[in-house]
Amino acid sequence: MRAWERHAEHRTSGEWHVHTSFTDGTATVDELCGAAERSGIPLIAFTEHVRRSPDYDFRAFLDQIDLARGRYGLTILSGVEAKVLPDGSLDVDDDILASVDYPIFAYHSFPADKELFFGTLHDVITSGRAHAWAHPGTFSTRTGITLAEDELNEIMELMARYRVAMEINTKYLTPDASWARAAREAGVAIVRGSDIHSLKDLAERDERWSKMSPLL
């Protein structure tokens, strides 16, 4: 079962995209959990950046999450944000992927090639390895890649079939209304992700969400 299925009641009230000081965030797991609990956020998913050979102690990251679970009265998920590689695989070790509750995928430092982008989307979605697509539309907007309506609908239908959720990302304000509408019509699950990198980001998430929630 996907993490967003197990905690479906928190798909838009929880925080499904959080980074810590283990990578490029500025707050610890403990600090972020404390702030989330004080703010009444029912769920927090730590989707830390990862590579096949991480340059930090991933086991220590998971240990910090385990400690926080015994300390705070909210649902706390472990996760990774794995980048898509040009061969359609994810830049994450299988053992790490299997050790977390909520793996998500994203496009970072990827060639500006529409055919490659479209093909790898198929590969990642149908592989069953990721639970959600992080900041969808950000890469295509940055590179000028445009999916035709039939291509977009094909991707959304695949996401619905393979139970891959689409993140409404309030940092980059993606996806746009046309993508959100296609996802809704295809029956794709939506999760709320603020791409948290600091306590300030967490405090401002509701303000950011107000800009995106009409898309739902």
PyMOL CGO cylinders between C-alpha atoms (Angstrom):
from pymol import cmd
from pymol.cgo import CYLINDER

trace = [
    CYLINDER, 0.00, 0.00, 0.00, 1.24, 3.48, -0.87, 0.3, 1, 1, 1, 1, 1, 1,
    CYLINDER, 1.24, 3.48, -0.87, 1.95, 5.81, 2.03, 0.3, 1, 1, 1, 1, 1, 1,
    CYLINDER, 1.95, 5.81, 2.03, -0.62, 8.31, 0.74, 0.3, 1, 1, 1, 1, 1, 1,
    CYLINDER, -0.62, 8.31, 0.74, -3.21, 5.50, 0.66, 0.3, 1, 1, 1, 1, 1, 1,
    CYLINDER, -3.21, 5.50, 0.66, -2.42, 4.45, 4.21, 0.3, 1, 1, 1, 1, 1, 1,
    CYLINDER, -2.42, 4.45, 4.21, -2.78, 8.04, 5.39, 0.3, 1, 1, 1, 1, 1, 1,
    CYLINDER, -2.78, 8.04, 5.39, -5.34, 9.26, 2.85, 0.3, 1, 1, 1, 1, 1, 1,
    CYLINDER, -5.34, 9.26, 2.85, -7.08, 11.52, 5.37, 0.3, 1, 1, 1, 1, 1, 1,
    CYLINDER, -7.08, 11.52, 5.37, -3.89, 13.64, 5.57, 0.3, 1, 1, 1, 1, 1, 1,
    CYLINDER, -3.89, 13.64, 5.57, -3.13, 14.01, 1.85, 0.3, 1, 1, 1, 1, 1, 1,
    CYLINDER, -3.13, 14.01, 1.85, -3.79, 17.78, 1.90, 0.3, 1, 1, 1, 1, 1, 1,
    CYLINDER, -3.79, 17.78, 1.90, -3.53, 18.52, 5.62, 0.3, 1, 1, 1, 1, 1, 1,
    CYLINDER, -3.53, 18.52, 5.62, -0.18, 16.81, 6.12, 0.3, 1, 1, 1, 1, 1, 1,
    CYLINDER, -0.18, 16.81, 6.12, 3.23, 17.96, 4.88, 0.3, 1, 1, 1, 1, 1, 1,
    CYLINDER, 3.23, 17.96, 4.88, 4.55, 15.50, 2.30, 0.3, 1, 1, 1, 1, 1, 1,
    CYLINDER, 4.55, 15.50, 2.30, 7.86, 17.09, 1.20, 0.3, 1, 1, 1, 1, 1, 1,
    CYLINDER, 7.86, 17.09, 1.20, 10.44, 18.03, 3.83, 0.3, 1, 1, 1, 1, 1, 1,
    CYLINDER, 10.44, 18.03, 3.83, 14.26, 18.36, 3.78, 0.3, 1, 1, 1, 1, 1, 1,
    CYLINDER, 14.26, 18.36, 3.78, 16.49, 18.54, 6.85, 0.3, 1, 1, 1, 1, 1, 1,
    CYLINDER, 16.49, 18.54, 6.85, 19.99, 19.57, 7.81, 0.3, 1, 1, 1, 1, 1, 1,
    CYLINDER, 19.99, 19.57, 7.81, 21.19, 16.15, 6.69, 0.3, 1, 1, 1, 1, 1, 1,
    CYLINDER, 21.19, 16.15, 6.69, 21.25, 17.69, 3.19, 0.3, 1, 1, 1, 1, 1, 1,
    CYLINDER, 21.25, 17.69, 3.19, 20.27, 21.22, 2.13, 0.3, 1, 1, 1, 1, 1, 1,
    CYLINDER, 20.27, 21.22, 2.13, 17.77, 22.04, 4.88, 0.3, 1, 1, 1, 1, 1, 1,
    CYLINDER, 17.77, 22.04, 4.88, 18.55, 24.16, 7.94, 0.3, 1, 1, 1, 1, 1, 1,
    CYLINDER, 18.55, 24.16, 7.94, 16.51, 22.39, 10.64, 0.3, 1, 1, 1, 1, 1, 1,
    CYLINDER, 16.51, 22.39, 10.64, 16.78, 18.99, 12.27, 0.3, 1, 1, 1, 1, 1, 1,
    CYLINDER, 16.78, 18.99, 12.27, 14.22, 16.20, 12.23, 0.3, 1, 1, 1, 1, 1, 1,
    CYLINDER, 14.22, 16.20, 12.23, 13.43, 16.93, 15.88, 0.3, 1, 1, 1, 1, 1, 1,
    CYLINDER, 13.43, 16.93, 15.88, 12.99, 20.68, 15.32, 0.3, 1, 1, 1, 1, 1, 1,
    CYLINDER, 12.99, 20.68, 15.32, 10.71, 20.17, 12.35, 0.3, 1, 1, 1, 1, 1, 1,
    CYLINDER, 10.71, 20.17, 12.35, 8.56, 17.60, 14.16, 0.3, 1, 1, 1, 1, 1, 1,
    CYLINDER, 8.56, 17.60, 14.16, 8.21, 19.89, 17.16, 0.3, 1, 1, 1, 1, 1, 1,
    CYLINDER, 8.21, 19.89, 17.16, 7.16, 22.80, 14.97, 0.3, 1, 1, 1, 1, 1, 1,
    CYLINDER, 7.16, 22.80, 14.97, 4.71, 20.61, 13.04, 0.3, 1, 1, 1, 1, 1, 1,
    CYLINDER, 4.71, 20.61, 13.04, 3.10, 19.36, 16.23, 0.3, 1, 1, 1, 1, 1, 1,
    CYLINDER, 3.10, 19.36, 16.23, 2.74, 22.89, 17.63, 0.3, 1, 1, 1, 1, 1, 1,
    CYLINDER, 2.74, 22.89, 17.63, 1.14, 23.97, 14.35, 0.3, 1, 1, 1, 1, 1, 1,
    CYLINDER, 1.14, 23.97, 14.35, -1.35, 21.12, 14.37, 0.3, 1, 1, 1, 1, 1, 1,
    CYLINDER, -1.35, 21.12, 14.37, 0.07, 19.46, 11.26, 0.3, 1, 1, 1, 1, 1, 1,
    CYLINDER, 0.07, 19.46, 11.26, -1.02, 15.80, 11.51, 0.3, 1, 1, 1, 1, 1, 1,
    CYLINDER, -1.02, 15.80, 11.51, 1.63, 14.21, 9.29, 0.3, 1, 1, 1, 1, 1, 1,
    CYLINDER, 1.63, 14.21, 9.29, 5.16, 15.06, 8.18, 0.3, 1, 1, 1, 1, 1, 1,
    CYLINDER, 5.16, 15.06, 8.18, 7.09, 13.15, 5.52, 0.3, 1, 1, 1, 1, 1, 1,
    CYLINDER, 7.09, 13.15, 5.52, 10.87, 13.58, 5.43, 0.3, 1, 1, 1, 1, 1, 1,
    CYLINDER, 10.87, 13.58, 5.43, 11.75, 13.16, 1.75, 0.3, 1, 1, 1, 1, 1, 1,
    CYLINDER, 11.75, 13.16, 1.75, 15.48, 13.70, 1.98, 0.3, 1, 1, 1, 1, 1, 1,
    CYLINDER, 15.48, 13.70, 1.98, 17.65, 14.14, -1.10, 0.3, 1, 1, 1, 1, 1, 1,
    CYLINDER, 17.65, 14.14, -1.10, 19.55, 10.99, -1.90, 0.3, 1, 1, 1, 1, 1, 1,
    CYLINDER, 19.55, 10.99, -1.90, 22.00, 9.48, -4.36, 0.3, 1, 1, 1, 1, 1, 1,
    CYLINDER, 22.00, 9.48, -4.36, 23.09, 5.91, -4.95, 0.3, 1, 1, 1, 1, 1, 1,
    CYLINDER, 23.09, 5.91, -4.95, 26.04, 6.74, -2.70, 0.3, 1, 1, 1, 1, 1, 1,
    CYLINDER, 26.04, 6.74, -2.70, 24.81, 9.41, -0.24, 0.3, 1, 1, 1, 1, 1, 1,
    CYLINDER, 24.81, 9.41, -0.24, 27.41, 11.76, 1.21, 0.3, 1, 1, 1, 1, 1, 1,
    CYLINDER, 27.41, 11.76, 1.21, 25.73, 11.64, 4.64, 0.3, 1, 1, 1, 1, 1, 1,
    CYLINDER, 25.73, 11.64, 4.64, 24.81, 8.91, 7.11, 0.3, 1, 1, 1, 1, 1, 1,
    CYLINDER, 24.81, 8.91, 7.11, 21.42, 7.73, 5.87, 0.3, 1, 1, 1, 1, 1, 1,
    CYLINDER, 21.42, 7.73, 5.87, 21.08, 5.30, 8.77, 0.3, 1, 1, 1, 1, 1, 1,
    CYLINDER, 21.08, 5.30, 8.77, 21.48, 8.22, 11.18, 0.3, 1, 1, 1, 1, 1, 1,
    CYLINDER, 21.48, 8.22, 11.18, 18.71, 10.04, 9.31, 0.3, 1, 1, 1, 1, 1, 1,
    CYLINDER, 18.71, 10.04, 9.31, 16.37, 7.07, 9.80, 0.3, 1, 1, 1, 1, 1, 1,
    CYLINDER, 16.37, 7.07, 9.80, 17.40, 6.77, 13.45, 0.3, 1, 1, 1, 1, 1, 1,
    CYLINDER, 17.40, 6.77, 13.45, 16.44, 10.41, 14.04, 0.3, 1, 1, 1, 1, 1, 1,
    CYLINDER, 16.44, 10.41, 14.04, 13.01, 9.71, 12.56, 0.3, 1, 1, 1, 1, 1, 1,
    CYLINDER, 13.01, 9.71, 12.56, 12.57, 6.67, 14.82, 0.3, 1, 1, 1, 1, 1, 1,
    CYLINDER, 12.57, 6.67, 14.82, 13.44, 8.78, 17.87, 0.3, 1, 1, 1, 1, 1, 1,
    CYLINDER, 13.44, 8.78, 17.87, 10.98, 11.48, 16.83, 0.3, 1, 1, 1, 1, 1, 1,
    CYLINDER, 10.98, 11.48, 16.83, 8.17, 8.94, 16.48, 0.3, 1, 1, 1, 1, 1, 1,
    CYLINDER, 8.17, 8.94, 16.48, 8.45, 8.16, 20.17, 0.3, 1, 1, 1, 1, 1, 1,
    CYLINDER, 8.45, 8.16, 20.17, 8.51, 11.82, 21.10, 0.3, 1, 1, 1, 1, 1, 1,
    CYLINDER, 8.51, 11.82, 21.10, 5.73, 13.47, 19.09, 0.3, 1, 1, 1, 1, 1, 1,
    CYLINDER, 5.73, 13.47, 19.09, 2.03, 12.85, 18.60, 0.3, 1, 1, 1, 1, 1, 1,
    CYLINDER, 2.03, 12.85, 18.60, 1.90, 13.05, 14.83, 0.3, 1, 1, 1, 1, 1, 1,
    CYLINDER, 1.90, 13.05, 14.83, 2.48, 10.64, 11.95, 0.3, 1, 1, 1, 1, 1, 1,
    CYLINDER, 2.48, 10.64, 11.95, 6.13, 10.79, 10.86, 0.3, 1, 1, 1, 1, 1, 1,
    CYLINDER, 6.13, 10.79, 10.86, 7.22, 9.16, 7.62, 0.3, 1, 1, 1, 1, 1, 1,
    CYLINDER, 7.22, 9.16, 7.62, 10.68, 8.43, 6.27, 0.3, 1, 1, 1, 1, 1, 1,
    CYLINDER, 10.68, 8.43, 6.27, 11.26, 9.07, 2.62, 0.3, 1, 1, 1, 1, 1, 1,
    CYLINDER, 11.26, 9.07, 2.62, 13.59, 10.06, -0.19, 0.3, 1, 1, 1, 1, 1, 1,
    CYLINDER, 13.59, 10.06, -0.19, 13.43, 12.42, -3.14, 0.3, 1, 1, 1, 1, 1, 1,
    CYLINDER, 13.43, 12.42, -3.14, 15.25, 10.49, -5.86, 0.3, 1, 1, 1, 1, 1, 1,
    CYLINDER, 15.25, 10.49, -5.86, 16.14, 12.10, -9.16, 0.3, 1, 1, 1, 1, 1, 1,
    CYLINDER, 16.14, 12.10, -9.16, 15.33, 10.47, -12.48, 0.3, 1, 1, 1, 1, 1, 1,
    CYLINDER, 15.33, 10.47, -12.48, 18.32, 9.43, -14.59, 0.3, 1, 1, 1, 1, 1, 1,
    CYLINDER, 18.32, 9.43, -14.59, 18.35, 9.47, -18.41, 0.3, 1, 1, 1, 1, 1, 1,
    CYLINDER, 18.35, 9.47, -18.41, 18.11, 5.67, -18.53, 0.3, 1, 1, 1, 1, 1, 1,
    CYLINDER, 18.11, 5.67, -18.53, 14.77, 5.82, -16.70, 0.3, 1, 1, 1, 1, 1, 1,
    CYLINDER, 14.77, 5.82, -16.70, 16.12, 4.58, -13.37, 0.3, 1, 1, 1, 1, 1, 1,
    CYLINDER, 16.12, 4.58, -13.37, 16.21, 6.43, -10.07, 0.3, 1, 1, 1, 1, 1, 1,
    CYLINDER, 16.21, 6.43, -10.07, 19.45, 7.64, -8.50, 0.3, 1, 1, 1, 1, 1, 1,
    CYLINDER, 19.45, 7.64, -8.50, 18.99, 5.67, -5.28, 0.3, 1, 1, 1, 1, 1, 1,
    CYLINDER, 18.99, 5.67, -5.28, 20.28, 2.40, -3.92, 0.3, 1, 1, 1, 1, 1, 1,
    CYLINDER, 20.28, 2.40, -3.92, 17.68, -0.38, -3.74, 0.3, 1, 1, 1, 1, 1, 1,
    CYLINDER, 17.68, -0.38, -3.74, 18.37, -0.99, -0.05, 0.3, 1, 1, 1, 1, 1, 1,
    CYLINDER, 18.37, -0.99, -0.05, 17.73, 2.66, 0.77, 0.3, 1, 1, 1, 1, 1, 1,
    CYLINDER, 17.73, 2.66, 0.77, 14.59, 2.71, -1.33, 0.3, 1, 1, 1, 1, 1, 1,
    CYLINDER, 14.59, 2.71, -1.33, 13.25, -0.35, 0.48, 0.3, 1, 1, 1, 1, 1, 1,
    CYLINDER, 13.25, -0.35, 0.48, 14.00, 1.15, 3.90, 0.3, 1, 1, 1, 1, 1, 1,
    CYLINDER, 14.00, 1.15, 3.90, 11.67, 4.16, 3.65, 0.3, 1, 1, 1, 1, 1, 1,
    CYLINDER, 11.67, 4.16, 3.65, 7.93, 4.71, 3.86, 0.3, 1, 1, 1, 1, 1, 1,
    CYLINDER, 7.93, 4.71, 3.86, 7.51, 7.27, 1.11, 0.3, 1, 1, 1, 1, 1, 1,
    CYLINDER, 7.51, 7.27, 1.11, 9.84, 7.41, -1.92, 0.3, 1, 1, 1, 1, 1, 1,
    CYLINDER, 9.84, 7.41, -1.92, 9.16, 10.17, -4.45, 0.3, 1, 1, 1, 1, 1, 1,
    CYLINDER, 9.16, 10.17, -4.45, 10.80, 11.08, -7.75, 0.3, 1, 1, 1, 1, 1, 1,
    CYLINDER, 10.80, 11.08, -7.75, 11.84, 14.37, -9.32, 0.3, 1, 1, 1, 1, 1, 1,
    CYLINDER, 11.84, 14.37, -9.32, 13.66, 15.76, -12.33, 0.3, 1, 1, 1, 1, 1, 1,
    CYLINDER, 13.66, 15.76, -12.33, 16.95, 17.50, -11.51, 0.3, 1, 1, 1, 1, 1, 1,
    CYLINDER, 16.95, 17.50, -11.51, 19.90, 18.12, -13.88, 0.3, 1, 1, 1, 1, 1, 1,
    CYLINDER, 19.90, 18.12, -13.88, 18.15, 16.24, -16.66, 0.3, 1, 1, 1, 1, 1, 1,
    CYLINDER, 18.15, 16.24, -16.66, 18.67, 16.74, -20.41, 0.3, 1, 1, 1, 1, 1, 1,
    CYLINDER, 18.67, 16.74, -20.41, 16.23, 19.17, -22.07, 0.3, 1, 1, 1, 1, 1, 1,
    CYLINDER, 16.23, 19.17, -22.07, 14.97, 16.44, -24.37, 0.3, 1, 1, 1, 1, 1, 1,
    CYLINDER, 14.97, 16.44, -24.37, 11.21, 15.95, -24.66, 0.3, 1, 1, 1, 1, 1, 1,
    CYLINDER, 11.21, 15.95, -24.66, 11.37, 12.39, -25.99, 0.3, 1, 1, 1, 1, 1, 1,
    CYLINDER, 11.37, 12.39, -25.99, 13.71, 11.35, -23.18, 0.3, 1, 1, 1, 1, 1, 1,
    CYLINDER, 13.71, 11.35, -23.18, 11.61, 13.15, -20.58, 0.3, 1, 1, 1, 1, 1, 1,
    CYLINDER, 11.61, 13.15, -20.58, 8.40, 11.51, -21.78, 0.3, 1, 1, 1, 1, 1, 1,
    CYLINDER, 8.40, 11.51, -21.78, 9.98, 8.07, -22.02, 0.3, 1, 1, 1, 1, 1, 1,
    CYLINDER, 9.98, 8.07, -22.02, 11.54, 8.16, -18.58, 0.3, 1, 1, 1, 1, 1, 1,
    CYLINDER, 11.54, 8.16, -18.58, 8.24, 9.31, -17.09, 0.3, 1, 1, 1, 1, 1, 1,
    CYLINDER, 8.24, 9.31, -17.09, 6.70, 6.12, -18.43, 0.3, 1, 1, 1, 1, 1, 1,
    CYLINDER, 6.70, 6.12, -18.43, 9.57, 4.06, -17.02, 0.3, 1, 1, 1, 1, 1, 1,
    CYLINDER, 9.57, 4.06, -17.02, 9.47, 5.54, -13.53, 0.3, 1, 1, 1, 1, 1, 1,
    CYLINDER, 9.47, 5.54, -13.53, 5.70, 5.53, -13.17, 0.3, 1, 1, 1, 1, 1, 1,
    CYLINDER, 5.70, 5.53, -13.17, 5.29, 1.94, -14.36, 0.3, 1, 1, 1, 1, 1, 1,
    CYLINDER, 5.29, 1.94, -14.36, 8.24, 0.67, -12.30, 0.3, 1, 1, 1, 1, 1, 1,
    CYLINDER, 8.24, 0.67, -12.30, 6.22, 0.97, -9.10, 0.3, 1, 1, 1, 1, 1, 1,
    CYLINDER, 6.22, 0.97, -9.10, 9.27, 2.30, -7.24, 0.3, 1, 1, 1, 1, 1, 1,
    CYLINDER, 9.27, 2.30, -7.24, 7.93, 5.75, -6.35, 0.3, 1, 1, 1, 1, 1, 1,
    CYLINDER, 7.93, 5.75, -6.35, 4.78, 6.82, -4.53, 0.3, 1, 1, 1, 1, 1, 1,
    CYLINDER, 4.78, 6.82, -4.53, 4.56, 10.36, -5.92, 0.3, 1, 1, 1, 1, 1, 1,
    CYLINDER, 4.56, 10.36, -5.92, 5.95, 12.84, -8.44, 0.3, 1, 1, 1, 1, 1, 1,
    CYLINDER, 5.95, 12.84, -8.44, 7.61, 15.79, -6.71, 0.3, 1, 1, 1, 1, 1, 1,
    CYLINDER, 7.61, 15.79, -6.71, 7.12, 19.33, -8.08, 0.3, 1, 1, 1, 1, 1, 1,
    CYLINDER, 7.12, 19.33, -8.08, 5.63, 18.08, -11.38, 0.3, 1, 1, 1, 1, 1, 1,
    CYLINDER, 5.63, 18.08, -11.38, 5.89, 20.57, -14.19, 0.3, 1, 1, 1, 1, 1, 1,
    CYLINDER, 5.89, 20.57, -14.19, 8.87, 22.44, -12.77, 0.3, 1, 1, 1, 1, 1, 1,
    CYLINDER, 8.87, 22.44, -12.77, 11.40, 20.78, -15.07, 0.3, 1, 1, 1, 1, 1, 1,
    CYLINDER, 11.40, 20.78, -15.07, 9.26, 21.10, -18.21, 0.3, 1, 1, 1, 1, 1, 1,
    CYLINDER, 9.26, 21.10, -18.21, 8.56, 24.76, -17.47, 0.3, 1, 1, 1, 1, 1, 1,
    CYLINDER, 8.56, 24.76, -17.47, 12.25, 25.50, -16.91, 0.3, 1, 1, 1, 1, 1, 1,
    CYLINDER, 12.25, 25.50, -16.91, 13.32, 23.76, -20.12, 0.3, 1, 1, 1, 1, 1, 1,
    CYLINDER, 13.32, 23.76, -20.12, 10.42, 24.86, -22.30, 0.3, 1, 1, 1, 1, 1, 1,
    CYLINDER, 10.42, 24.86, -22.30, 9.24, 21.29, -22.86, 0.3, 1, 1, 1, 1, 1, 1,
    CYLINDER, 9.24, 21.29, -22.86, 5.51, 21.17, -23.53, 0.3, 1, 1, 1, 1, 1, 1,
    CYLINDER, 5.51, 21.17, -23.53, 3.38, 18.03, -23.36, 0.3, 1, 1, 1, 1, 1, 1,
    CYLINDER, 3.38, 18.03, -23.36, 0.52, 17.89, -25.83, 0.3, 1, 1, 1, 1, 1, 1,
    CYLINDER, 0.52, 17.89, -25.83, -2.92, 17.29, -24.35, 0.3, 1, 1, 1, 1, 1, 1,
    CYLINDER, -2.92, 17.29, -24.35, -2.95, 13.63, -25.38, 0.3, 1, 1, 1, 1, 1, 1,
    CYLINDER, -2.95, 13.63, -25.38, 0.55, 13.12, -23.95, 0.3, 1, 1, 1, 1, 1, 1,
    CYLINDER, 0.55, 13.12, -23.95, -0.40, 14.75, -20.66, 0.3, 1, 1, 1, 1, 1, 1,
    CYLINDER, -0.40, 14.75, -20.66, -3.57, 12.66, -20.43, 0.3, 1, 1, 1, 1, 1, 1,
    CYLINDER, -3.57, 12.66, -20.43, -1.54, 9.51, -21.13, 0.3, 1, 1, 1, 1, 1, 1,
    CYLINDER, -1.54, 9.51, -21.13, 0.82, 10.31, -18.25, 0.3, 1, 1, 1, 1, 1, 1,
    CYLINDER, 0.82, 10.31, -18.25, -2.04, 11.06, -15.87, 0.3, 1, 1, 1, 1, 1, 1,
    CYLINDER, -2.04, 11.06, -15.87, -3.81, 7.84, -16.77, 0.3, 1, 1, 1, 1, 1, 1,
    CYLINDER, -3.81, 7.84, -16.77, -0.59, 5.93, -16.06, 0.3, 1, 1, 1, 1, 1, 1,
    CYLINDER, -0.59, 5.93, -16.06, -0.22, 7.66, -12.71, 0.3, 1, 1, 1, 1, 1, 1,
    CYLINDER, -0.22, 7.66, -12.71, -3.76, 6.74, -11.75, 0.3, 1, 1, 1, 1, 1, 1,
    CYLINDER, -3.76, 6.74, -11.75, -3.29, 3.12, -12.88, 0.3, 1, 1, 1, 1, 1, 1,
    CYLINDER, -3.29, 3.12, -12.88, 0.01, 2.67, -11.05, 0.3, 1, 1, 1, 1, 1, 1,
    CYLINDER, 0.01, 2.67, -11.05, -1.14, 4.66, -7.99, 0.3, 1, 1, 1, 1, 1, 1,
    CYLINDER, -1.14, 4.66, -7.99, 1.48, 7.39, -8.26, 0.3, 1, 1, 1, 1, 1, 1,
    CYLINDER, 1.48, 7.39, -8.26, 0.29, 10.58, -6.58, 0.3, 1, 1, 1, 1, 1, 1,
    CYLINDER, 0.29, 10.58, -6.58, 0.89, 14.06, -7.94, 0.3, 1, 1, 1, 1, 1, 1,
    CYLINDER, 0.89, 14.06, -7.94, 2.34, 16.61, -5.57, 0.3, 1, 1, 1, 1, 1, 1,
    CYLINDER, 2.34, 16.61, -5.57, 0.88, 20.09, -5.44, 0.3, 1, 1, 1, 1, 1, 1,
    CYLINDER, 0.88, 20.09, -5.44, 4.13, 21.91, -4.73, 0.3, 1, 1, 1, 1, 1, 1,
    CYLINDER, 4.13, 21.91, -4.73, 3.72, 25.25, -3.01, 0.3, 1, 1, 1, 1, 1, 1,
    CYLINDER, 3.72, 25.25, -3.01, 7.37, 26.29, -3.31, 0.3, 1, 1, 1, 1, 1, 1,
    CYLINDER, 7.37, 26.29, -3.31, 7.44, 26.27, -7.10, 0.3, 1, 1, 1, 1, 1, 1,
    CYLINDER, 7.44, 26.27, -7.10, 3.67, 26.72, -7.51, 0.3, 1, 1, 1, 1, 1, 1,
    CYLINDER, 3.67, 26.72, -7.51, 3.44, 23.66, -9.71, 0.3, 1, 1, 1, 1, 1, 1,
    CYLINDER, 3.44, 23.66, -9.71, 1.72, 22.06, -11.48, 0.3, 1, 1, 1, 1, 1, 1,
    CYLINDER, 1.72, 22.06, -11.48, -0.31, 24.59, -13.43, 0.3, 1, 1, 1, 1, 1, 1,
    CYLINDER, -0.31, 24.59, -13.43, -4.09, 24.50, -13.74, 0.3, 1, 1, 1, 1, 1, 1,
    CYLINDER, -4.09, 24.50, -13.74, -4.11, 22.38, -16.92, 0.3, 1, 1, 1, 1, 1, 1,
    CYLINDER, -4.11, 22.38, -16.92, -2.01, 19.66, -15.29, 0.3, 1, 1, 1, 1, 1, 1,
    CYLINDER, -2.01, 19.66, -15.29, -4.10, 19.75, -12.12, 0.3, 1, 1, 1, 1, 1, 1,
    CYLINDER, -4.10, 19.75, -12.12, -7.29, 19.46, -14.17, 0.3, 1, 1, 1, 1, 1, 1,
    CYLINDER, -7.29, 19.46, -14.17, -5.91, 16.50, -16.16, 0.3, 1, 1, 1, 1, 1, 1,
    CYLINDER, -5.91, 16.50, -16.16, -4.89, 14.79, -12.92, 0.3, 1, 1, 1, 1, 1, 1,
    CYLINDER, -4.89, 14.79, -12.92, -8.32, 15.34, -11.40, 0.3, 1, 1, 1, 1, 1, 1,
    CYLINDER, -8.32, 15.34, -11.40, -10.10, 13.99, -14.48, 0.3, 1, 1, 1, 1, 1, 1,
    CYLINDER, -10.10, 13.99, -14.48, -7.86, 10.90, -14.56, 0.3, 1, 1, 1, 1, 1, 1,
    CYLINDER, -7.86, 10.90, -14.56, -8.39, 10.19, -10.87, 0.3, 1, 1, 1, 1, 1, 1,
    CYLINDER, -8.39, 10.19, -10.87, -4.79, 10.84, -9.83, 0.3, 1, 1, 1, 1, 1, 1,
    CYLINDER, -4.79, 10.84, -9.83, -4.33, 11.24, -6.07, 0.3, 1, 1, 1, 1, 1, 1,
    CYLINDER, -4.33, 11.24, -6.07, -3.10, 14.64, -4.86, 0.3, 1, 1, 1, 1, 1, 1,
    CYLINDER, -3.10, 14.64, -4.86, -0.68, 15.27, -1.99, 0.3, 1, 1, 1, 1, 1, 1,
    CYLINDER, -0.68, 15.27, -1.99, 0.38, 18.59, -0.52, 0.3, 1, 1, 1, 1, 1, 1,
    CYLINDER, 0.38, 18.59, -0.52, 4.10, 19.27, -0.58, 0.3, 1, 1, 1, 1, 1, 1,
    CYLINDER, 4.10, 19.27, -0.58, 5.73, 22.54, 0.45, 0.3, 1, 1, 1, 1, 1, 1,
    CYLINDER, 5.73, 22.54, 0.45, 9.35, 21.54, -0.27, 0.3, 1, 1, 1, 1, 1, 1,
    CYLINDER, 9.35, 21.54, -0.27, 10.24, 22.54, 3.27, 0.3, 1, 1, 1, 1, 1, 1,
    CYLINDER, 10.24, 22.54, 3.27, 13.88, 23.48, 3.89, 0.3, 1, 1, 1, 1, 1, 1,
    CYLINDER, 13.88, 23.48, 3.89, 13.53, 25.50, 7.10, 0.3, 1, 1, 1, 1, 1, 1,
    CYLINDER, 13.53, 25.50, 7.10, 11.29, 26.22, 10.07, 0.3, 1, 1, 1, 1, 1, 1,
    CYLINDER, 11.29, 26.22, 10.07, 10.30, 29.43, 8.29, 0.3, 1, 1, 1, 1, 1, 1,
    CYLINDER, 10.30, 29.43, 8.29, 9.10, 27.43, 5.30, 0.3, 1, 1, 1, 1, 1, 1,
    CYLINDER, 9.10, 27.43, 5.30, 6.99, 25.28, 7.60, 0.3, 1, 1, 1, 1, 1, 1,
    CYLINDER, 6.99, 25.28, 7.60, 5.47, 28.34, 9.27, 0.3, 1, 1, 1, 1, 1, 1,
    CYLINDER, 5.47, 28.34, 9.27, 4.53, 29.83, 5.90, 0.3, 1, 1, 1, 1, 1, 1,
    CYLINDER, 4.53, 29.83, 5.90, 3.11, 26.70, 4.30, 0.3, 1, 1, 1, 1, 1, 1,
    CYLINDER, 3.11, 26.70, 4.30, -0.57, 27.61, 4.78, 0.3, 1, 1, 1, 1, 1, 1,
    CYLINDER, -0.57, 27.61, 4.78, -0.02, 30.98, 3.13, 0.3, 1, 1, 1, 1, 1, 1,
    CYLINDER, -0.02, 30.98, 3.13, 1.61, 29.23, 0.18, 0.3, 1, 1, 1, 1, 1, 1,
    CYLINDER, 1.61, 29.23, 0.18, -1.11, 26.61, 0.04, 0.3, 1, 1, 1, 1, 1, 1,
    CYLINDER, -1.11, 26.61, 0.04, -3.81, 29.26, -0.33, 0.3, 1, 1, 1, 1, 1, 1,
    CYLINDER, -3.81, 29.26, -0.33, -2.31, 30.10, -3.73, 0.3, 1, 1, 1, 1, 1, 1,
    CYLINDER, -2.31, 30.10, -3.73, -2.55, 26.52, -4.95, 0.3, 1, 1, 1, 1, 1, 1,
    CYLINDER, -2.55, 26.52, -4.95, -5.63, 25.03, -3.27, 0.3, 1, 1, 1, 1, 1, 1,
    CYLINDER, -5.63, 25.03, -3.27, -8.05, 26.45, -5.88, 0.3, 1, 1, 1, 1, 1, 1,
    CYLINDER, -8.05, 26.45, -5.88, -6.47, 23.98, -8.32, 0.3, 1, 1, 1, 1, 1, 1,
    CYLINDER, -6.47, 23.98, -8.32, -8.06, 21.14, -6.37, 0.3, 1, 1, 1, 1, 1, 1,
]
cmd.load_cgo(trace, "trace")
